[in-house]
Amino acid sequence: MNLFDVYPLYNVTPVSAKGMVIIDDKDQEYLDFYGGHAVISIGHRHPYYVEKLKNQLDKIGFYSNAVQNPLQVELANKLGVLSQCENYNLFLCNSGAEANENALKMASFKTGKSRVIAFKNGFHGRTSAAVAATDNEKINAPLNKQQKVTILPFNNIAAFTSEVEKGDVCAVILEAIQGVGGLDEPSNEFFTTIAKLCKENKVLLIADEVQCGFGRSGKFFGFQHHNIKPDIISIAKGMGNGFPVGGILIHESIKASYGLLGTTFGGNHLACAATTAVLDVLENENLIENAAEVGNYFIEKTKEIPEIKGIKGKGLMLGIEFDFEVGELRKKLIYNQHIFTGGAMNKKLLRFLPALNCTREQIDIFFNALKEEL
């Protein structure tokens, strides 16, 4: 049997990793400034994280949600305190797409309506409703296009107002900082207007924090830069540091009932151990503060390179924009400089998503390498 050929692959075979370093099958070391799509939040093979998972595996790795699991309660309490979202309830699942799928489903349940407002260049996953709310025709099958979704541009208050007031909208979903789309952000005025109009029109606001959450933006959640309160918050990627885990935070005003949501693997013992370990490290090593500080240093360093035409993002969720497509530059950084970076729908944007314990010294290495290739 062959693999279903859907991924264009770089000719690199990682076999081990530690911290910000990946080692391939030829013993070549690479600096990882991409973290496998912003997944590696506390560094590869962090010793505390490894110990927590090993200890849990020695006890019990999995059982279904038909029994008591105190690890879920511990995780929910810790997450509520660190994120300052204690007036939300946690539902755990397995991925960002599943998180957004459940968020959209909850909004439809709550409002009794079905239309969704999403935004240009947004990415919310590849499952049914999540992919329908994703602005990418190539990954939307005819089955997905049956969903009622309206895609609007960022920062057009008139267009948003017109749509949200039509009375058939169940949810508005947006990223505080777009990931795959290319690090674009809604303005503070636009985000706060969205929150206000959602409340006035009894529409649920979903903050997609799958990529910018868990400290990556320099605050626990990206929407916290705008001082708003979403109804539902979706999380995944960096929350498990590589272990597949996702979830939604549901405001306590939205009531649960048995069978409303469900999952086989979500919230299993290993997933809880992984996420709790990440939260412990974020707190104990002040990694959210580090993301903000090192991100500011990165932005200062961009001023040394005239070829950089723009900088996008916050914290350690950053993009540098050129006046040329960056595909070849990414290859040169991998094969010549042994550095991983990311791309985006904006082909002229180089995406930078390192672990949140990235250092200034590592930023210097990156910029020296970038200068050499430019």
C-alpha positions as CSV (number, residue, x, y, z in Angstrom):
1,M,0.0,0.0,0.0
2,N,1.2,3.5,-0.8
3,L,0.5,6.7,1.1
4,F,-2.3,8.9,-0.3
5,D,-0.2,11.6,-1.9
6,V,-1.6,14.9,-0.6
7,Y,1.5,16.5,1.0
8,P,4.5,18.0,-1.0
9,L,7.4,17.0,1.1
10,Y,10.8,18.6,1.8
11,N,13.7,16.1,1.6
12,V,14.3,16.1,5.4
13,T,13.7,13.1,7.7
14,P,13.6,14.1,11.4
15,V,14.5,11.3,13.8
16,S,14.9,13.2,17.1
17,A,14.5,16.7,18.5
18,K,15.2,18.7,21.7
19,G,14.2,22.3,22.5
20,M,14.4,24.3,19.3
21,V,16.6,21.7,17.5
22,I,15.6,18.9,15.1
23,I,18.1,16.2,14.1
24,D,17.6,14.3,10.8
25,D,18.6,10.8,9.8
26,K,22.0,12.1,8.6
27,D,22.7,13.7,12.0
28,Q,22.2,17.2,10.6
29,E,20.8,19.7,13.1
30,Y,18.1,22.2,12.1
31,L,16.7,25.2,14.1
32,D,12.9,24.9,14.2
33,F,11.3,28.3,13.8
34,Y,8.0,26.8,12.6
35,G,7.1,24.2,15.3
36,G,5.1,22.0,12.9
37,H,2.4,24.7,12.3
38,A,2.7,26.4,15.7
39,V,2.2,23.1,17.6
40,I,5.5,23.0,19.5
41,S,4.8,25.6,22.2
42,I,7.3,24.6,24.9
43,G,10.1,23.1,22.8
44,H,10.6,19.5,21.6
45,R,11.0,16.9,24.3
46,H,10.7,19.3,27.2
47,P,11.9,17.2,30.2
48,Y,8.9,18.1,32.4
49,Y,6.4,17.3,29.6
50,V,8.1,14.0,28.8
51,E,8.1,13.0,32.5
52,K,4.4,13.9,32.9
53,L,3.4,11.8,29.9
54,K,5.6,8.8,30.9
55,N,4.2,8.8,34.4
56,Q,0.6,9.0,33.1
57,L,1.2,6.2,30.6
58,D,2.5,4.0,33.5
59,K,-0.9,4.5,35.2
60,I,-3.6,4.7,32.5
61,G,-3.4,6.1,29.0
62,F,-7.0,6.1,27.9
63,Y,-10.6,5.4,28.9
64,S,-13.8,6.8,27.4
65,N,-15.8,9.7,28.7
66,A,-18.3,7.3,30.3
67,V,-16.3,7.3,33.6
68,Q,-14.9,9.9,36.0
69,N,-11.6,11.5,34.9
70,P,-10.2,13.9,37.5
71,L,-7.5,15.0,35.1
72,Q,-10.1,16.8,33.1
73,V,-11.3,18.7,36.1
74,E,-7.7,19.6,37.1
75,L,-7.0,20.8,33.5
76,A,-10.2,22.9,33.3
77,N,-9.4,24.6,36.6
78,K,-5.8,25.4,35.7
79,L,-6.8,26.6,32.2
80,G,-9.5,28.8,33.6
81,V,-7.1,30.5,36.0
82,L,-4.2,31.0,33.6
83,S,-6.3,32.2,30.7
84,Q,-8.6,34.4,33.0
85,C,-11.6,32.6,31.5
86,E,-13.0,31.1,34.6
87,N,-16.6,31.8,33.6
88,Y,-16.3,29.3,30.7
89,N,-16.8,25.6,30.7
90,L,-14.4,23.2,28.8
91,F,-15.2,20.6,26.3
92,L,-12.2,18.6,25.1
93,C,-11.8,17.0,21.6
94,N,-8.8,16.1,19.4
95,S,-8.0,18.9,16.9
96,G,-8.6,22.4,15.8
97,A,-11.0,21.4,13.0
98,E,-13.0,19.4,15.5
99,A,-13.0,22.3,18.0
100,N,-14.4,24.7,15.4
101,E,-16.9,22.1,14.2
102,N,-18.2,21.8,17.7
103,A,-18.2,25.5,18.3
104,L,-20.3,26.1,15.1
105,K,-22.6,23.3,16.1
106,M,-23.1,24.8,19.6
107,A,-23.9,28.2,18.1
108,S,-26.5,26.6,15.8
109,F,-28.0,24.7,18.7
110,K,-28.2,27.8,20.9
111,T,-29.7,30.2,18.3
112,G,-31.8,27.8,16.2
113,K,-30.2,29.3,13.1
114,S,-27.7,28.1,10.5
115,R,-25.8,30.9,8.7
116,V,-22.2,31.6,9.6
117,I,-20.2,34.8,9.0
118,A,-16.5,34.2,8.4
119,F,-13.7,36.3,6.9
120,K,-11.5,36.5,3.9
121,N,-8.3,34.4,4.2
122,G,-9.6,32.7,7.3
123,F,-8.8,29.1,8.0
124,H,-10.8,27.1,10.5
125,G,-10.2,23.4,9.5
126,R,-11.0,20.7,7.0
127,T,-14.2,19.2,8.4
128,S,-17.7,19.9,7.2
129,A,-18.8,23.3,8.7
130,A,-15.2,24.3,9.6
131,V,-14.0,24.0,6.0
132,A,-17.1,25.7,4.7
133,A,-16.2,28.7,6.9
134,T,-12.6,28.6,5.5
135,D,-11.9,30.9,2.6
136,N,-10.2,28.4,0.2
137,E,-12.2,27.0,-2.7
138,K,-9.6,24.3,-3.4
139,I,-10.4,22.4,-0.1
140,N,-14.2,22.9,-0.2
141,A,-16.0,20.0,-1.8
142,P,-19.6,20.3,-3.1
143,L,-20.8,18.6,0.1
144,N,-19.2,21.4,2.2
145,K,-20.6,24.2,0.0
146,Q,-24.1,23.3,1.1
147,Q,-23.4,25.1,4.4
148,K,-24.7,28.6,4.7
149,V,-21.6,30.8,5.0
150,T,-20.9,34.4,4.1
151,I,-17.3,35.4,3.8
152,L,-16.6,39.1,4.4
153,P,-13.4,41.3,4.3
154,F,-11.8,42.4,7.6
155,N,-12.5,45.9,8.8
156,N,-15.6,46.6,6.7
157,I,-18.0,47.6,9.4
158,A,-20.8,48.5,7.0
159,A,-20.7,45.1,5.2
160,F,-20.6,43.3,8.5
161,T,-23.5,45.3,10.0
162,S,-25.7,44.6,6.9
163,E,-25.2,40.9,7.2
164,V,-25.4,40.3,10.9
165,E,-28.7,42.3,11.1
166,K,-30.5,40.0,8.6
167,G,-31.7,37.8,11.5
168,D,-30.5,34.3,10.2
169,V,-26.9,34.3,11.5
170,C,-26.0,31.8,14.2
171,A,-22.3,32.5,14.6
172,V,-19.5,34.8,13.6
173,I,-16.1,33.1,13.6
174,L,-12.7,34.8,13.3
175,E,-9.1,34.5,14.2
176,A,-7.6,37.4,16.2
177,I,-4.4,36.8,14.1
178,Q,-4.9,34.8,10.9
179,G,-2.6,31.8,10.7
180,V,-2.7,30.1,7.2
181,G,-4.2,33.3,5.7
182,G,-1.0,35.3,6.4
183,L,-1.1,37.0,9.8
184,D,-3.7,39.7,9.0
185,E,-5.7,41.0,12.0
186,P,-9.0,42.8,12.5
187,S,-8.6,46.3,13.8
188,N,-9.5,46.9,17.4
189,E,-12.5,49.0,16.3
190,F,-13.7,46.2,14.0
191,F,-13.3,43.5,16.6
192,T,-15.1,45.4,19.3
193,T,-17.9,46.4,16.9
194,I,-18.3,42.7,16.0
195,A,-18.6,41.8,19.6
196,K,-21.2,44.6,20.2
197,L,-23.3,43.7,17.2
198,C,-23.3,40.0,17.9
199,K,-24.7,40.7,21.4
200,E,-27.4,43.0,20.0
201,N,-28.4,40.5,17.4
202,K,-28.2,37.4,19.6
203,V,-25.4,35.9,17.4
204,L,-22.7,33.9,19.0
205,L,-19.1,35.1,18.6
206,I,-16.5,32.4,18.2
207,A,-12.9,33.3,18.7
208,D,-10.7,30.8,16.7
209,E,-7.6,30.6,18.9
210,V,-6.4,27.3,17.5
211,Q,-3.1,28.9,16.4
212,C,-2.8,32.2,18.2
213,G,-4.0,30.8,21.6
214,F,-2.0,29.4,24.5
215,G,0.3,32.4,24.8
216,R,1.6,32.6,21.2
217,S,0.5,36.2,20.7
218,G,2.1,37.5,24.0
219,K,-1.2,37.2,25.8
220,F,-2.9,33.9,26.6
221,F,-5.5,34.4,23.9
222,G,-5.2,36.7,20.9
223,F,-8.6,38.2,21.4
224,Q,-7.4,39.5,24.8
225,H,-5.5,42.2,22.9
226,H,-8.9,43.7,22.1
227,N,-10.6,43.4,25.5
228,I,-13.7,41.5,24.3
229,K,-15.5,38.4,25.6
230,P,-16.4,35.8,22.9
231,D,-19.2,33.3,23.5
232,I,-17.0,30.3,22.5
233,I,-13.2,30.0,22.2
234,S,-11.7,27.2,20.1
235,I,-8.2,25.8,21.1
236,A,-5.8,23.2,19.8
237,K,-2.3,23.2,18.2
238,G,0.1,24.5,21.0
239,M,-2.0,23.2,23.8
240,G,-0.6,19.7,23.6
241,N,3.0,20.4,22.4
242,G,2.6,17.7,19.8
243,F,0.0,15.5,21.4
244,P,-3.3,15.6,19.5
245,V,-5.7,17.6,21.6
246,G,-8.2,20.3,21.1
247,G,-11.2,21.9,22.8
248,I,-13.7,24.7,23.1
249,L,-14.3,27.0,26.0
250,I,-18.1,27.6,26.2
251,H,-19.4,30.6,28.2
252,E,-21.3,29.5,31.2
253,S,-24.5,31.3,29.9
254,I,-24.7,28.4,27.3
255,K,-26.1,25.4,29.1
256,A,-25.1,21.8,28.5
257,S,-27.3,18.7,28.2
258,Y,-26.4,15.0,28.0
259,G,-25.4,13.9,24.5
260,L,-25.2,17.5,23.1
261,L,-21.5,17.0,22.2
262,G,-19.4,13.9,22.3
263,T,-16.1,12.4,21.4
264,T,-14.3,9.0,21.8
265,F,-10.8,10.1,22.3
266,G,-11.2,13.7,23.4
267,G,-10.0,14.5,26.9
268,N,-8.3,11.1,27.4
269,H,-5.8,10.7,30.3
270,L,-2.7,11.3,28.1
271,A,-4.2,14.3,26.4
272,C,-4.9,15.9,29.8
273,A,-1.5,15.1,31.1
274,A,0.1,16.7,28.0
275,T,-2.0,19.9,28.2
276,T,-1.5,20.3,32.0
277,A,2.2,19.9,31.4
278,V,2.1,22.7,28.8
279,L,0.2,25.0,31.2
280,D,2.6,24.3,34.0
281,V,5.6,25.1,31.8
282,L,4.0,28.3,30.4
283,E,3.4,29.4,34.0
284,N,6.6,28.3,35.6
285,E,8.9,29.5,32.9
286,N,7.0,32.8,32.1
287,L,6.8,31.8,28.5
288,I,3.9,34.1,27.6
289,E,5.9,37.1,28.7
290,N,8.9,35.7,26.8
291,A,6.8,35.4,23.7
292,A,6.0,39.1,23.9
293,E,9.5,40.2,24.7
294,V,11.3,38.1,22.1
295,G,8.7,38.9,19.5
296,N,9.4,42.6,20.0
297,Y,13.1,41.9,19.6
298,F,12.4,40.0,16.3
299,I,10.4,43.0,15.1
300,E,13.4,45.3,15.9
301,K,15.7,43.0,14.0
302,T,13.6,43.2,10.8
303,K,14.7,46.9,10.5
304,E,18.2,45.7,9.7
305,I,17.0,44.1,6.4
306,P,15.8,46.5,3.6
307,E,14.4,43.6,1.6
308,I,11.7,43.1,4.3
309,K,8.7,45.2,3.2
310,G,6.4,44.5,6.1
311,I,6.0,42.7,9.4
312,K,2.7,41.2,10.6
313,G,1.5,39.5,13.8
314,K,2.2,39.6,17.5
315,G,4.4,37.8,20.0
316,L,5.9,34.7,18.4
317,M,3.2,34.5,15.7
318,L,4.9,36.6,13.1
319,G,5.2,37.1,9.4
320,I,7.8,39.0,7.3
321,E,6.7,40.1,3.9
322,F,8.8,40.6,0.8
323,D,8.1,41.8,-2.7
324,F,8.8,38.3,-4.1
325,E,7.3,34.8,-3.4
326,V,9.2,33.1,-0.6
327,G,9.0,29.4,-1.7
328,E,12.6,29.3,-2.9
329,L,13.8,31.3,0.1
330,R,12.2,28.7,2.4
331,K,14.1,25.9,0.6
332,K,17.4,27.8,0.8
333,L,16.8,28.3,4.6
334,I,16.2,24.6,5.0
335,Y,18.9,23.1,2.8
336,N,21.6,25.8,3.1
337,Q,21.1,27.2,6.6
338,H,19.3,24.3,8.2
339,I,16.4,26.4,9.5
340,F,12.6,25.6,9.3
341,T,10.2,28.4,8.6
342,G,6.6,28.5,7.3
343,G,4.6,29.8,4.3
344,A,1.1,31.1,4.0
345,M,-1.7,31.8,1.5
346,N,0.1,35.1,1.0
347,K,3.0,33.7,-1.1
348,K,5.2,36.6,-0.3
349,L,5.1,36.0,3.5
350,L,7.5,34.0,5.5
351,R,5.8,32.7,8.7
352,F,7.7,32.4,12.0
353,L,6.2,30.2,14.7
354,P,8.9,29.0,17.1
355,A,8.5,27.5,20.6
356,L,7.6,30.2,23.1
357,N,11.0,29.6,24.9
358,C,12.8,30.9,21.8
359,T,15.8,33.1,22.8
360,R,17.2,36.3,21.4
361,E,20.4,34.4,20.5
362,Q,18.3,32.1,18.3
363,I,16.6,35.1,16.7
364,D,20.1,36.4,15.9
365,I,21.0,33.1,14.2
366,F,17.9,33.3,12.1
367,F,18.5,36.9,10.9
368,N,22.2,36.2,10.1
369,A,21.0,33.2,8.0
370,L,18.3,35.3,6.3
371,K,20.8,38.0,5.4
372,E,23.1,35.5,3.9
373,E,20.4,34.0,1.7
374,L,19.1,37.3,0.6
